[in-house]
Amino acid sequence: MKRITLLAICLGLSAITFAQSTIKPADAGVTYGKTVTADNAVNTEVLNKTLSADSVYTGKVTGTVVEVCKKKGCFMKLSQANGAPIMVQFTNYEYFMPQNIVGKTVVIDGKAKVKETSVERLKHYAADAGKSKEEIAMIKEPKKDISIMADGVLVVK
């Protein structure tokens, strides 16, 4: 009897753990991480101008998602007019993004800064994004670009 009870408890805990790790689909109004509202969000063009004068921007940024980590949604990228995507990661990896967030407009609340990304890290991101071995091998130089450490993400549309 004790074994059956213990088995039932273990199965129940496993089911709860699995249910909590499921990522909600990216529908309008869904928030990941800290609760975020769309008010006072700047677009990526304004963010670029701000970071050309200041080293850090803390606040809300809105943009369109162009890529998400294919392994588990551990990062995403926002489009910019200049073609260089903005890397978005999530504070302490507390939450992840669903695969259907690509093409969605989001508002991100967090801290943005310009940083240099090493070749090794760029190759790691490319592998996580599902790039081919040939594409990964072409990465030879570090990049300076905007990155955001997001506390929360709101899907707008």
Disulfide bonds with the S-S distance in Angstrom:
none
